[in-house]
Amino acid sequence: MLNTPLSRFRIVSLIEGLSFLILLGIAMPLKYFADLPMAVTLVGWIHGVLFVLYIAAVAQVTFADGWSLKRVTGALIASLLPFGPFIFDARLRRDRKW
């Protein structure tokens, strides 16, 4: 399953997107409503590592599969938006006819 740059990108993308949602939907409320700032520290650190892996995966799949500047830009913008990686993955599947 992880033998192509695209499949590795898709896995990293979905995990990174999930970590972003956990950061926004669970860790941030725990910090501000339950006075547990450690939640943001821990989840934020994990999300940061996954974000760096996401950028590396975008670079790898760009060079391996020849992604256009438009697709790379879409992937980078998607990483900044809640649910963005999931929407981007759906478009990748649609375009590739998985």
KETOR-878332 format. One record per residue: residue number from 0; chain; x, z, y of N, C-alpha, C, O, CB in turn. Coordinates in nm, 2 decimals. Atoms other than C-alpha are relative to their C-alpha. Glycine has a CB too. Layout:
N
nr  kette  n.east  n.up  n.north  ca.east  ca.up  ca.north  c.east  c.up  c.north  o.east  o.up  o.north  cb.east  cb.up  cb.north
NUM  A  X  Z  Y  X  Z  Y  X  Z  Y  X  Z  Y  X  Z  Y $
...
% end
This chain:
98
nr  kette  n.east  n.up  n.north  ca.east  ca.up  ca.north  c.east  c.up  c.north  o.east  o.up  o.north  cb.east  cb.up  cb.north
0  A  0.08  0.00  -0.12  0.00  0.00  0.00  0.09  0.00  0.13  0.04  -0.05  0.23  -0.09  0.12  0.00 $
1  A  -0.08  0.00  -0.12  0.29  0.06  0.24  0.12  -0.10  -0.01  0.22  -0.07  0.04  0.06  0.14  0.01 $
2  A  -0.10  0.09  0.02  0.49  -0.24  0.14  0.02  -0.11  0.11  0.11  -0.20  0.10  -0.01  -0.06  -0.13 $
3  A  -0.01  0.09  -0.11  0.43  -0.45  0.45  0.00  0.07  0.14  -0.06  0.18  0.15  -0.12  -0.11  0.00 $
4  A  0.01  -0.07  -0.13  0.48  -0.37  0.82  -0.14  0.02  0.05  -0.17  0.12  0.12  0.08  -0.09  0.10 $
5  A  0.14  -0.02  -0.05  0.11  -0.43  0.89  -0.07  0.11  -0.07  -0.14  0.19  0.00  -0.07  -0.13  -0.02 $
6  A  0.06  -0.11  0.07  0.00  -0.19  0.62  0.05  0.13  0.05  -0.02  0.23  0.06  0.01  -0.01  -0.15 $
7  A  -0.06  -0.12  -0.05  0.24  0.07  0.75  -0.05  0.03  0.14  -0.09  0.14  0.17  0.16  -0.01  0.00 $
8  A  0.05  -0.01  -0.14  0.12  0.01  1.11  -0.14  0.06  -0.01  -0.18  0.15  0.06  0.00  -0.13  0.07 $
9  A  0.14  -0.04  0.01  -0.25  0.05  1.00  -0.01  0.15  -0.04  -0.09  0.22  0.01  -0.07  -0.08  -0.10 $
10  A  0.01  -0.14  0.04  -0.18  0.38  0.82  0.05  0.10  0.11  -0.02  0.19  0.14  0.09  0.03  -0.12 $
11  A  -0.05  -0.09  -0.11  0.03  0.53  1.11  -0.11  0.00  0.11  -0.13  0.10  0.17  0.13  -0.06  0.05 $
12  A  0.10  0.01  -0.11  -0.24  0.40  1.36  -0.11  0.09  -0.03  -0.16  0.16  0.06  -0.04  -0.14  0.01 $
13  A  0.11  -0.09  0.03  -0.52  0.58  1.18  0.03  0.15  0.00  -0.05  0.23  0.05  -0.06  -0.04  -0.14 $
14  A  -0.04  -0.14  -0.01  -0.33  0.90  1.14  0.02  0.05  0.14  -0.02  0.16  0.18  0.13  0.03  -0.09 $
15  A  -0.02  -0.03  -0.14  -0.22  0.89  1.50  -0.13  0.02  0.08  -0.15  0.11  0.16  0.09  -0.11  0.07 $
16  A  0.14  0.00  -0.07  -0.58  0.82  1.62  -0.07  0.13  -0.04  -0.13  0.19  0.04  -0.08  -0.12  -0.04 $
17  A  0.06  -0.12  0.04  -0.70  1.11  1.41  0.06  0.13  0.07  -0.01  0.22  0.11  0.01  0.02  -0.15 $
18  A  -0.06  -0.12  -0.07  -0.44  1.35  1.56  -0.04  0.01  0.14  -0.05  0.12  0.20  0.16  -0.02  -0.01 $
19  A  0.04  0.00  -0.14  -0.54  1.24  1.91  -0.14  0.07  0.01  -0.17  0.15  0.10  0.00  -0.14  0.06 $
20  A  0.14  -0.06  0.00  -0.91  1.33  1.83  0.01  0.15  -0.03  -0.07  0.22  0.03  -0.09  -0.07  -0.10 $
21  A  -0.02  -0.14  0.03  -0.80  1.66  1.68  0.05  0.08  0.12  0.00  0.19  0.16  0.09  0.03  -0.12 $
22  A  -0.05  -0.06  -0.12  -0.60  1.73  1.99  -0.11  0.02  0.11  -0.12  0.13  0.17  0.12  -0.08  0.06 $
23  A  0.10  -0.01  -0.11  -0.88  1.65  2.23  -0.13  0.08  -0.04  -0.18  0.15  0.04  -0.05  -0.14  0.03 $
24  A  0.13  -0.06  0.04  -1.18  1.78  2.02  0.01  0.14  -0.06  -0.09  0.21  -0.06  -0.06  -0.09  -0.10 $
25  A  -0.01  -0.13  0.06  -1.04  2.09  1.85  0.11  0.09  0.08  0.08  0.20  0.12  0.04  -0.01  -0.15 $
26  A  -0.10  -0.08  -0.06  -0.71  2.20  2.00  -0.02  0.04  0.15  0.00  0.15  0.19  0.14  -0.07  -0.01 $
27  A  0.03  -0.03  -0.14  -0.80  2.17  2.37  -0.11  0.10  0.02  -0.10  0.19  0.10  -0.03  -0.13  0.07 $
28  A  0.10  -0.11  -0.01  -1.13  2.36  2.33  0.05  0.14  -0.04  0.02  0.24  0.01  -0.12  -0.04  -0.08 $
29  A  -0.06  -0.13  0.04  -0.94  2.63  2.14  0.09  0.06  0.10  0.09  0.18  0.12  0.08  -0.02  -0.13 $
30  A  -0.09  -0.05  -0.11  -0.69  2.66  2.42  -0.08  0.06  0.11  -0.06  0.17  0.16  0.09  -0.11  0.05 $
31  A  0.07  -0.04  -0.12  -0.94  2.68  2.70  -0.12  0.09  -0.02  -0.16  0.17  0.07  -0.05  -0.12  0.07 $
32  A  0.12  -0.08  0.02  -1.24  2.85  2.54  0.02  0.12  -0.09  -0.05  0.22  -0.09  -0.11  -0.08  -0.06 $
33  A  -0.03  -0.11  0.09  -1.08  3.07  2.28  0.14  0.07  0.03  0.19  0.15  -0.05  0.00  -0.04  -0.15 $
34  A  -0.13  -0.06  -0.04  -0.75  3.15  2.46  0.10  -0.01  -0.11  0.17  0.09  -0.14  -0.02  0.14  0.05 $
35  A  -0.10  0.02  0.10  -0.54  3.00  2.18  0.09  -0.12  0.04  0.07  -0.23  -0.02  -0.07  -0.03  -0.14 $
36  A  -0.08  0.12  -0.04  -0.28  2.78  2.35  0.09  -0.05  -0.11  0.14  -0.16  -0.10  0.09  0.04  0.12 $
37  A  -0.09  0.05  0.11  -0.07  2.76  2.03  -0.06  -0.12  -0.07  0.01  -0.20  -0.13  0.02  0.11  -0.10 $
38  A  0.06  0.12  0.06  -0.33  2.51  1.90  0.05  -0.13  0.06  0.08  -0.23  -0.01  -0.15  0.01  0.01 $
39  A  -0.05  0.12  -0.08  -0.23  2.26  2.17  0.15  -0.02  -0.03  0.19  -0.14  -0.04  -0.03  0.01  0.15 $
40  A  -0.14  0.02  0.02  0.13  2.33  2.12  0.03  -0.06  -0.14  0.11  -0.16  -0.15  0.07  0.14  0.00 $
41  A  -0.02  0.05  0.14  0.12  2.27  1.74  -0.05  -0.15  -0.01  0.02  -0.24  -0.05  -0.06  0.09  -0.10 $
42  A  0.06  0.13  0.02  -0.12  1.97  1.74  0.06  -0.10  0.10  0.08  -0.22  0.06  -0.16  0.01  0.02 $
43  A  -0.07  0.09  -0.09  0.04  1.83  2.05  0.13  -0.05  -0.04  0.17  -0.17  -0.02  0.01  0.07  0.14 $
44  A  -0.13  0.04  0.05  0.38  1.83  1.89  -0.02  -0.10  -0.11  0.05  -0.20  -0.12  0.07  0.12  -0.05 $
45  A  0.03  0.09  0.11  0.24  1.66  1.58  -0.04  -0.13  0.05  0.00  -0.24  0.00  -0.10  0.06  -0.10 $
46  A  0.05  0.13  -0.05  0.06  1.40  1.78  0.11  -0.07  0.07  0.12  -0.19  0.07  -0.12  0.03  0.10 $
47  A  -0.11  0.07  -0.07  0.37  1.33  1.99  0.09  -0.07  -0.10  0.13  -0.18  -0.07  0.08  0.10  0.07 $
48  A  -0.08  0.06  0.11  0.57  1.26  1.67  -0.07  -0.12  -0.05  -0.01  -0.23  -0.07  0.04  0.10  -0.11 $
49  A  0.07  0.11  0.05  0.30  1.04  1.54  -0.01  -0.11  0.10  -0.02  -0.23  0.07  -0.14  0.04  -0.04 $
50  A  0.00  0.10  -0.11  0.28  0.86  1.88  0.13  -0.08  0.00  0.12  -0.21  0.01  -0.03  0.06  0.14 $
51  A  -0.13  0.07  0.00  0.65  0.77  1.86  0.00  -0.09  -0.13  0.05  -0.20  -0.12  0.12  0.11  -0.01 $
52  A  0.01  0.08  0.12  0.59  0.65  1.50  -0.09  -0.12  0.02  -0.06  -0.23  -0.03  -0.04  0.08  -0.12 $
53  A  0.09  0.11  -0.04  0.30  0.44  1.63  0.07  -0.11  0.08  0.06  -0.23  0.04  -0.12  0.05  0.07 $
54  A  -0.07  0.10  -0.08  0.52  0.27  1.89  0.10  -0.07  -0.09  0.12  -0.19  -0.07  0.07  0.07  0.12 $
55  A  -0.10  0.06  0.09  0.79  0.21  1.63  -0.07  -0.10  -0.10  -0.02  -0.21  -0.13  0.08  0.11  -0.08 $
56  A  0.07  0.09  0.09  0.53  0.06  1.39  -0.05  -0.12  0.08  -0.05  -0.23  0.02  -0.12  0.08  -0.06 $
57  A  0.04  0.11  -0.08  0.40  -0.16  1.67  0.12  -0.10  0.01  0.11  -0.22  0.00  -0.05  0.04  0.14 $
58  A  -0.12  0.09  -0.01  0.76  -0.29  1.73  0.03  -0.07  -0.13  0.06  -0.19  -0.13  0.12  0.09  0.05 $
59  A  -0.04  0.06  0.13  0.82  -0.34  1.36  -0.10  -0.12  -0.04  -0.05  -0.22  -0.08  0.00  0.10  -0.11 $
60  A  0.09  0.11  0.04  0.50  -0.54  1.30  0.00  -0.12  0.10  -0.03  -0.23  0.06  -0.15  0.06  -0.01 $
61  A  -0.01  0.11  -0.10  0.55  -0.74  1.62  0.11  -0.09  -0.04  0.10  -0.21  -0.04  0.03  0.06  0.14 $
62  A  -0.11  0.08  0.04  0.89  -0.86  1.50  -0.03  -0.07  -0.14  0.01  -0.18  -0.16  0.13  0.08  -0.01 $
63  A  0.02  0.06  0.13  0.78  -0.91  1.14  -0.11  -0.10  -0.01  -0.10  -0.21  -0.08  -0.03  0.12  -0.10 $
64  A  0.11  0.09  0.01  0.45  -1.08  1.19  -0.02  -0.09  0.13  -0.11  -0.17  0.13  -0.13  0.08  -0.02 $
65  A  0.00  0.08  -0.12  0.51  -1.23  1.53  -0.13  0.02  0.09  -0.19  -0.08  0.13  0.00  -0.15  -0.03 $
66  A  0.12  -0.02  -0.08  0.23  -1.06  1.72  0.02  -0.05  0.14  0.13  -0.05  0.20  -0.02  0.16  0.01 $
67  A  -0.01  0.05  -0.14  0.15  -1.20  2.06  0.00  0.11  0.10  -0.02  0.23  0.06  -0.13  -0.09  0.03 $
68  A  -0.01  -0.10  -0.10  0.20  -1.02  2.38  -0.14  0.07  0.02  -0.15  0.18  0.05  0.05  -0.06  0.14 $
69  A  0.13  -0.05  -0.02  -0.18  -0.99  2.41  -0.04  0.11  -0.11  -0.10  0.21  -0.08  -0.10  -0.11  -0.01 $
70  A  0.03  -0.09  0.11  -0.21  -0.82  2.07  0.09  0.13  0.01  0.03  0.24  -0.01  0.03  -0.06  -0.14 $
71  A  -0.09  -0.12  -0.02  0.09  -0.58  2.14  -0.06  0.08  0.11  -0.07  0.20  0.10  0.14  -0.05  0.03 $
72  A  0.06  -0.07  -0.11  -0.07  -0.49  2.47  -0.13  0.07  -0.04  -0.15  0.19  0.00  -0.03  -0.09  0.12 $
73  A  0.12  -0.06  0.05  -0.40  -0.42  2.30  0.03  0.12  -0.09  -0.04  0.22  -0.08  -0.08  -0.10  -0.08 $
74  A  -0.04  -0.11  0.09  -0.23  -0.20  2.04  0.05  0.12  0.09  0.02  0.23  0.06  0.11  -0.04  -0.10 $
75  A  -0.05  -0.11  -0.09  -0.05  0.00  2.32  -0.11  0.06  0.08  -0.11  0.19  0.09  0.11  -0.06  0.09 $
76  A  0.11  -0.06  -0.07  -0.36  0.04  2.52  -0.09  0.08  -0.09  -0.14  0.19  -0.06  -0.09  -0.11  0.07 $
77  A  0.09  -0.07  0.10  -0.56  0.14  2.21  0.06  0.14  -0.03  -0.02  0.24  -0.05  -0.01  -0.08  -0.13 $
78  A  -0.06  -0.12  0.03  -0.31  0.42  2.15  -0.03  0.11  0.11  -0.01  0.23  0.08  0.15  -0.01  -0.02 $
79  A  0.02  -0.09  -0.11  -0.40  0.58  2.48  -0.15  0.04  0.02  -0.18  0.13  0.09  0.04  -0.06  0.13 $
80  A  0.14  -0.03  -0.01  -0.78  0.59  2.43  -0.05  0.07  -0.13  -0.01  0.03  -0.24  -0.08  -0.13  0.02 $
81  A  0.06  -0.06  0.11  -0.98  0.82  2.21  -0.08  -0.11  -0.08  -0.15  -0.19  -0.02  -0.10  0.11  0.04 $
82  A  0.06  0.09  0.09  -1.11  0.61  1.91  0.06  -0.14  0.01  0.03  -0.23  -0.06  -0.15  -0.01  0.03 $
83  A  -0.06  0.13  -0.02  -0.89  0.32  2.03  0.07  -0.05  -0.12  0.05  -0.17  -0.15  0.11  0.01  0.11 $
84  A  -0.06  0.06  0.12  -0.68  0.29  1.72  -0.10  -0.04  -0.11  -0.07  -0.13  -0.18  0.10  0.11  -0.06 $
85  A  0.10  0.04  0.10  -0.99  0.28  1.50  -0.07  -0.13  0.04  -0.09  -0.22  -0.05  -0.11  0.11  -0.01 $
86  A  0.06  0.13  -0.04  -1.14  0.00  1.71  0.10  -0.11  -0.02  0.06  -0.22  -0.06  -0.04  0.01  0.15 $
87  A  -0.10  0.10  0.02  -0.81  -0.19  1.71  0.02  -0.03  -0.15  0.03  -0.15  -0.18  0.13  0.05  0.06 $
88  A  -0.01  0.02  0.15  -0.79  -0.15  1.33  -0.11  -0.09  -0.05  -0.10  -0.18  -0.13  0.01  0.13  -0.08 $
89  A  0.12  0.08  0.04  -1.14  -0.29  1.29  0.02  -0.14  0.05  -0.02  -0.24  -0.03  -0.13  0.06  0.06 $
90  A  -0.03  0.14  -0.05  -1.04  -0.59  1.50  0.11  -0.07  -0.08  0.10  -0.19  -0.11  0.04  0.00  0.15 $
91  A  -0.10  0.06  0.09  -0.73  -0.64  1.29  -0.06  -0.04  -0.13  -0.03  -0.15  -0.18  0.12  0.10  -0.02 $
92  A  0.06  0.03  0.13  -0.93  -0.63  0.97  -0.09  -0.12  0.02  -0.10  -0.21  -0.07  -0.08  0.11  -0.05 $
93  A  0.09  0.12  -0.02  -1.19  -0.88  1.12  0.09  -0.12  0.01  0.05  -0.23  -0.04  -0.08  0.03  0.12 $
94  A  -0.09  0.12  -0.02  -0.91  -1.12  1.23  0.07  -0.04  -0.13  0.09  -0.16  -0.15  0.10  0.03  0.11 $
95  A  -0.07  0.03  0.12  -0.73  -1.10  0.90  -0.09  -0.02  -0.12  -0.05  -0.06  -0.23  0.10  0.11  -0.04 $
96  A  0.10  0.01  0.10  -1.05  -1.11  0.69  0.03  0.08  -0.13  0.04  0.03  -0.24  -0.02  -0.15  -0.04 $
97  A  -0.04  -0.09  0.11  -0.95  -0.81  0.47  -0.11  0.00  -0.10  -0.10  0.06  -0.20  0.03  0.14  0.05 $
% end
